């Protein structure tokens, strides 16, 4: 099972604003809870399984205006860690993947339209990637490769972890 909830609106932690906490809770954390409840009995019955959550780089580093996303995704990471220990005897692994900037439609839509005489698409993408040590935006297939690996028998000894796919964007040692 792989969970990839939709994006949430930007929100900061300013107490004068009222971000939609309940919607964020239902969309990000409770979707993981509900799906897990549905698949775990089947995985236990077959004697194995893989639960892979696509979270966000915000679980590893600060991302401005992401209080809703970060708070709920940290809950997913915590629950995944607990489940990984509880489900390991059943040969079920539970992991998270924390993508950085990946060239998805959402990222493409956030790039301003190319203007005549202005920077081209490649230059606009390079500007977005300037703080990534690998110097580029990740490809969807690079993210997919990590998820595919975690779903494979080769990852049978990996559980309870969060793997970054970020081109080195997170500067923390772990």
C-alpha positions as protocol buffer text, in pm:
chain_id: "A"
residue {
  index: 1
  type: UNK
  ca { x: 0 y: 0 z: 0 }
}
residue {
  index: 2
  type: UNK
  ca { x: 127 y: 347 z: -81 }
}
residue {
  index: 3
  type: UNK
  ca { x: -35 y: 666 z: 48 }
}
residue {
  index: 4
  type: UNK
  ca { x: 8 y: 997 z: -129 }
}
residue {
  index: 5
  type: UNK
  ca { x: -244 y: 1252 z: -3 }
}
residue {
  index: 6
  type: UNK
  ca { x: -313 y: 1575 z: -186 }
}
residue {
  index: 7
  type: UNK
  ca { x: -139 y: 1901 z: -110 }
}
residue {
  index: 8
  type: UNK
  ca { x: -273 y: 2139 z: 152 }
}
residue {
  index: 9
  type: UNK
  ca { x: -304 y: 2515 z: 128 }
}
residue {
  index: 10
  type: UNK
  ca { x: -12 y: 2720 z: 256 }
}
residue {
  index: 11
  type: UNK
  ca { x: -49 y: 2828 z: 617 }
}
residue {
  index: 12
  type: UNK
  ca { x: 183 y: 2965 z: 877 }
}
residue {
  index: 13
  type: UNK
  ca { x: 169 y: 2928 z: 1254 }
}
residue {
  index: 14
  type: UNK
  ca { x: 49 y: 3286 z: 1313 }
}
residue {
  index: 15
  type: UNK
  ca { x: -215 y: 3262 z: 1589 }
}
residue {
  index: 16
  type: UNK
  ca { x: -426 y: 3534 z: 1423 }
}
residue {
  index: 17
  type: UNK
  ca { x: -496 y: 3310 z: 1124 }
}
residue {
  index: 18
  type: UNK
  ca { x: -727 y: 3011 z: 1132 }
}
residue {
  index: 19
  type: UNK
  ca { x: -597 y: 2742 z: 896 }
}
residue {
  index: 20
  type: UNK
  ca { x: -826 y: 2445 z: 825 }
}
residue {
  index: 21
  type: UNK
  ca { x: -684 y: 2205 z: 1085 }
}
residue {
  index: 22
  type: UNK
  ca { x: -966 y: 1951 z: 1071 }
}
residue {
  index: 23
  type: UNK
  ca { x: -942 y: 1922 z: 692 }
}
residue {
  index: 24
  type: UNK
  ca { x: -566 y: 1873 z: 717 }
}
residue {
  index: 25
  type: UNK
  ca { x: -612 y: 1610 z: 988 }
}
residue {
  index: 26
  type: UNK
  ca { x: -868 y: 1418 z: 780 }
}
residue {
  index: 27
  type: UNK
  ca { x: -676 y: 1445 z: 453 }
}
residue {
  index: 28
  type: UNK
  ca { x: -327 y: 1360 z: 572 }
}
residue {
  index: 29
  type: UNK
  ca { x: -332 y: 1169 z: 898 }
}
residue {
  index: 30
  type: UNK
  ca { x: -672 y: 1002 z: 896 }
}
residue {
  index: 31
  type: UNK
  ca { x: -638 y: 886 z: 535 }
}
residue {
  index: 32
  type: UNK
  ca { x: -330 y: 690 z: 645 }
}
residue {
  index: 33
  type: UNK
  ca { x: -518 y: 554 z: 947 }
}
residue {
  index: 34
  type: UNK
  ca { x: -819 y: 446 z: 740 }
}
residue {
  index: 35
  type: UNK
  ca { x: -615 y: 283 z: 465 }
}
residue {
  index: 36
  type: UNK
  ca { x: -398 y: 103 z: 718 }
}
residue {
  index: 37
  type: UNK
  ca { x: -705 y: -36 z: 893 }
}
residue {
  index: 38
  type: UNK
  ca { x: -829 y: -170 z: 561 }
}
residue {
  index: 39
  type: UNK
  ca { x: -510 y: -335 z: 436 }
}
residue {
  index: 40
  type: UNK
  ca { x: -338 y: -463 z: 751 }
}
residue {
  index: 41
  type: UNK
  ca { x: -577 y: -758 z: 805 }
}
residue {
  index: 42
  type: UNK
  ca { x: -517 y: -872 z: 445 }
}
residue {
  index: 43
  type: UNK
  ca { x: -142 y: -830 z: 476 }
}
residue {
  index: 44
  type: UNK
  ca { x: -140 y: -1027 z: 800 }
}
residue {
  index: 45
  type: UNK
  ca { x: -344 y: -1302 z: 635 }
}
residue {
  index: 46
  type: UNK
  ca { x: -91 y: -1331 z: 350 }
}
residue {
  index: 47
  type: UNK
  ca { x: 207 y: -1314 z: 585 }
}
residue {
  index: 48
  type: UNK
  ca { x: 370 y: -1007 z: 435 }
}
residue {
  index: 49
  type: UNK
  ca { x: 317 y: -659 z: 303 }
}
residue {
  index: 50
  type: UNK
  ca { x: 458 y: -315 z: 244 }
}
residue {
  index: 51
  type: UNK
  ca { x: 314 y: 16 z: 361 }
}
residue {
  index: 52
  type: UNK
  ca { x: 487 y: 314 z: 203 }
}
residue {
  index: 53
  type: UNK
  ca { x: 384 y: 670 z: 276 }
}
residue {
  index: 54
  type: UNK
  ca { x: 482 y: 962 z: 57 }
}
residue {
  index: 55
  type: UNK
  ca { x: 524 y: 1244 z: 306 }
}
residue {
  index: 56
  type: UNK
  ca { x: 719 y: 1563 z: 249 }
}
residue {
  index: 57
  type: UNK
  ca { x: 1063 y: 1703 z: 303 }
}
residue {
  index: 58
  type: UNK
  ca { x: 899 y: 1912 z: 576 }
}
residue {
  index: 59
  type: UNK
  ca { x: 927 y: 1613 z: 811 }
}
residue {
  index: 60
  type: UNK
  ca { x: 1306 y: 1654 z: 793 }
}
residue {
  index: 61
  type: UNK
  ca { x: 1356 y: 2030 z: 759 }
}
residue {
  index: 62
  type: UNK
  ca { x: 1179 y: 2363 z: 789 }
}
residue {
  index: 63
  type: UNK
  ca { x: 955 y: 2464 z: 498 }
}
residue {
  index: 64
  type: UNK
  ca { x: 794 y: 2806 z: 526 }
}
residue {
  index: 65
  type: UNK
  ca { x: 416 y: 2827 z: 541 }
}
residue {
  index: 66
  type: UNK
  ca { x: 368 y: 2453 z: 584 }
}
residue {
  index: 67
  type: UNK
  ca { x: 233 y: 2427 z: 939 }
}
residue {
  index: 68
  type: UNK
  ca { x: -69 y: 2218 z: 835 }
}
residue {
  index: 69
  type: UNK
  ca { x: 125 y: 1983 z: 611 }
}
residue {
  index: 70
  type: UNK
  ca { x: 420 y: 1945 z: 845 }
}
residue {
  index: 71
  type: UNK
  ca { x: 211 y: 1888 z: 1158 }
}
residue {
  index: 72
  type: UNK
  ca { x: -3 y: 1618 z: 1003 }
}
residue {
  index: 73
  type: UNK
  ca { x: 278 y: 1450 z: 812 }
}
residue {
  index: 74
  type: UNK
  ca { x: 482 y: 1429 z: 1133 }
}
residue {
  index: 75
  type: UNK
  ca { x: 185 y: 1240 z: 1275 }
}
residue {
  index: 76
  type: UNK
  ca { x: 204 y: 999 z: 980 }
}
residue {
  index: 77
  type: UNK
  ca { x: 577 y: 950 z: 1040 }
}
residue {
  index: 78
  type: UNK
  ca { x: 518 y: 880 z: 1410 }
}
residue {
  index: 79
  type: UNK
  ca { x: 237 y: 638 z: 1343 }
}
residue {
  index: 80
  type: UNK
  ca { x: 440 y: 464 z: 1073 }
}
residue {
  index: 81
  type: UNK
  ca { x: 723 y: 413 z: 1322 }
}
residue {
  index: 82
  type: UNK
  ca { x: 484 y: 262 z: 1575 }
}
residue {
  index: 83
  type: UNK
  ca { x: 319 y: 39 z: 1314 }
}
residue {
  index: 84
  type: UNK
  ca { x: 658 y: -75 z: 1184 }
}
residue {
  index: 85
  type: UNK
  ca { x: 734 y: -226 z: 1524 }
}
residue {
  index: 86
  type: UNK
  ca { x: 389 y: -375 z: 1570 }
}
residue {
  index: 87
  type: UNK
  ca { x: 371 y: -527 z: 1221 }
}
residue {
  index: 88
  type: UNK
  ca { x: 730 y: -651 z: 1185 }
}
residue {
  index: 89
  type: UNK
  ca { x: 649 y: -995 z: 1334 }
}
residue {
  index: 90
  type: UNK
  ca { x: 398 y: -1035 z: 1049 }
}
residue {
  index: 91
  type: UNK
  ca { x: 666 y: -957 z: 787 }
}
residue {
  index: 92
  type: UNK
  ca { x: 500 y: -623 z: 708 }
}
residue {
  index: 93
  type: UNK
  ca { x: 729 y: -325 z: 664 }
}
residue {
  index: 94
  type: UNK
  ca { x: 621 y: 36 z: 707 }
}
residue {
  index: 95
  type: UNK
  ca { x: 831 y: 320 z: 567 }
}
residue {
  index: 96
  type: UNK
  ca { x: 803 y: 680 z: 451 }
}
residue {
  index: 97
  type: UNK
  ca { x: 952 y: 859 z: 154 }
}
residue {
  index: 98
  type: UNK
  ca { x: 1011 y: 1232 z: 193 }
}
residue {
  index: 99
  type: UNK
  ca { x: 1045 y: 1391 z: -150 }
}
residue {
  index: 100
  type: UNK
  ca { x: 1207 y: 1725 z: -202 }
}
residue {
  index: 101
  type: UNK
  ca { x: 1145 y: 1928 z: -516 }
}
residue {
  index: 102
  type: UNK
  ca { x: 1027 y: 1682 z: -783 }
}
residue {
  index: 103
  type: UNK
  ca { x: 924 y: 1799 z: -1130 }
}
residue {
  index: 104
  type: UNK
  ca { x: 555 y: 1713 z: -1100 }
}
residue {
  index: 105
  type: UNK
  ca { x: 262 y: 1891 z: -1261 }
}
residue {
  index: 106
  type: UNK
  ca { x: 211 y: 2079 z: -935 }
}
residue {
  index: 107
  type: UNK
  ca { x: 568 y: 2216 z: -949 }
}
residue {
  index: 108
  type: UNK
  ca { x: 531 y: 2300 z: -1319 }
}
residue {
  index: 109
  type: UNK
  ca { x: 204 y: 2484 z: -1248 }
}
residue {
  index: 110
  type: UNK
  ca { x: 375 y: 2693 z: -979 }
}
residue {
  index: 111
  type: UNK
  ca { x: 635 y: 2824 z: -1224 }
}
residue {
  index: 112
  type: UNK
  ca { x: 535 y: 3160 z: -1372 }
}
residue {
  index: 113
  type: UNK
  ca { x: 462 y: 3155 z: -1745 }
}
residue {
  index: 114
  type: UNK
  ca { x: 757 y: 3226 z: -1969 }
}
residue {
  index: 115
  type: UNK
  ca { x: 741 y: 3587 z: -2088 }
}
residue {
  index: 116
  type: UNK
  ca { x: 888 y: 3714 z: -2416 }
}
residue {
  index: 117
  type: UNK
  ca { x: 1235 y: 3848 z: -2341 }
}
residue {
  index: 118
  type: UNK
  ca { x: 1227 y: 3696 z: -1993 }
}
residue {
  index: 119
  type: UNK
  ca { x: 1393 y: 3384 z: -1858 }
}
residue {
  index: 120
  type: UNK
  ca { x: 1308 y: 3059 z: -2032 }
}
residue {
  index: 121
  type: UNK
  ca { x: 1164 y: 2753 z: -1866 }
}
residue {
  index: 122
  type: UNK
  ca { x: 1506 y: 2595 z: -1808 }
}
residue {
  index: 123
  type: UNK
  ca { x: 1631 y: 2912 z: -1638 }
}
residue {
  index: 124
  type: UNK
  ca { x: 1318 y: 2931 z: -1421 }
}
residue {
  index: 125
  type: UNK
  ca { x: 1369 y: 2567 z: -1318 }
}
residue {
  index: 126
  type: UNK
  ca { x: 1737 y: 2635 z: -1245 }
}
residue {
  index: 127
  type: UNK
  ca { x: 1634 y: 2923 z: -1017 }
}
residue {
  index: 128
  type: UNK
  ca { x: 1407 y: 2687 z: -823 }
}
residue {
  index: 129
  type: UNK
  ca { x: 1694 y: 2436 z: -791 }
}
residue {
  index: 130
  type: UNK
  ca { x: 1965 y: 2681 z: -682 }
}
residue {
  index: 131
  type: UNK
  ca { x: 1969 y: 2560 z: -319 }
}
residue {
  index: 132
  type: UNK
  ca { x: 1973 y: 2190 z: -407 }
}
residue {
  index: 133
  type: UNK
  ca { x: 2329 y: 2051 z: -392 }
}
residue {
  index: 134
  type: UNK
  ca { x: 2275 y: 1835 z: -702 }
}
residue {
  index: 135
  type: UNK
  ca { x: 2175 y: 2155 z: -880 }
}
residue {
  index: 136
  type: UNK
  ca { x: 1853 y: 2031 z: -1034 }
}
residue {
  index: 137
  type: UNK
  ca { x: 1495 y: 1935 z: -965 }
}
residue {
  index: 138
  type: UNK
  ca { x: 1429 y: 1565 z: -914 }
}
residue {
  index: 139
  type: UNK
  ca { x: 1255 y: 1352 z: -1174 }
}
residue {
  index: 140
  type: UNK
  ca { x: 933 y: 1167 z: -1090 }
}
residue {
  index: 141
  type: UNK
  ca { x: 1096 y: 840 z: -1195 }
}
residue {
  index: 142
  type: UNK
  ca { x: 1371 y: 894 z: -935 }
}
residue {
  index: 143
  type: UNK
  ca { x: 1109 y: 915 z: -662 }
}
residue {
  index: 144
  type: UNK
  ca { x: 925 y: 617 z: -810 }
}
residue {
  index: 145
  type: UNK
  ca { x: 1246 y: 412 z: -806 }
}
residue {
  index: 146
  type: UNK
  ca { x: 1279 y: 454 z: -429 }
}
residue {
  index: 147
  type: UNK
  ca { x: 915 y: 357 z: -373 }
}
residue {
  index: 148
  type: UNK
  ca { x: 956 y: 57 z: -606 }
}
residue {
  index: 149
  type: UNK
  ca { x: 1264 y: -53 z: -415 }
}
residue {
  index: 150
  type: UNK
  ca { x: 1084 y: -25 z: -79 }
}
residue {
  index: 151
  type: UNK
  ca { x: 800 y: -236 z: -220 }
}
residue {
  index: 152
  type: UNK
  ca { x: 1040 y: -506 z: -341 }
}
residue {
  index: 153
  type: UNK
  ca { x: 1178 y: -810 z: -160 }
}
residue {
  index: 154
  type: UNK
  ca { x: 1520 y: -640 z: -160 }
}
residue {
  index: 155
  type: UNK
  ca { x: 1388 y: -396 z: 104 }
}
residue {
  index: 156
  type: UNK
  ca { x: 1263 y: -669 z: 335 }
}
residue {
  index: 157
  type: UNK
  ca { x: 1499 y: -560 z: 615 }
}
residue {
  index: 158
  type: UNK
  ca { x: 1406 y: -190 z: 598 }
}
residue {
  index: 159
  type: UNK
  ca { x: 1122 y: -78 z: 823 }
}
residue {
  index: 160
  type: UNK
  ca { x: 1032 y: 222 z: 1034 }
}
residue {
  index: 161
  type: UNK
  ca { x: 1240 y: 472 z: 841 }
}
residue {
  index: 162
  type: UNK
  ca { x: 1192 y: 787 z: 636 }
}
residue {
  index: 163
  type: UNK
  ca { x: 1403 y: 814 z: 322 }
}
residue {
  index: 164
  type: UNK
  ca { x: 1470 y: 1153 z: 169 }
}
residue {
  index: 165
  type: UNK
  ca { x: 1466 y: 1192 z: -210 }
}
residue {
  index: 166
  type: UNK
  ca { x: 1583 y: 1551 z: -223 }
}
residue {
  index: 167
  type: UNK
  ca { x: 1908 y: 1594 z: -415 }
}
residue {
  index: 168
  type: UNK
  ca { x: 2081 y: 1674 z: -85 }
}
residue {
  index: 169
  type: UNK
  ca { x: 1850 y: 1964 z: 6 }
}
residue {
  index: 170
  type: UNK
  ca { x: 1827 y: 1866 z: 373 }
}
residue {
  index: 171
  type: UNK
  ca { x: 2149 y: 1961 z: 543 }
}
residue {
  index: 172
  type: UNK
  ca { x: 2095 y: 1756 z: 860 }
}
residue {
  index: 173
  type: UNK
  ca { x: 2313 y: 1446 z: 903 }
}
residue {
  index: 174
  type: UNK
  ca { x: 2012 y: 1213 z: 945 }
}
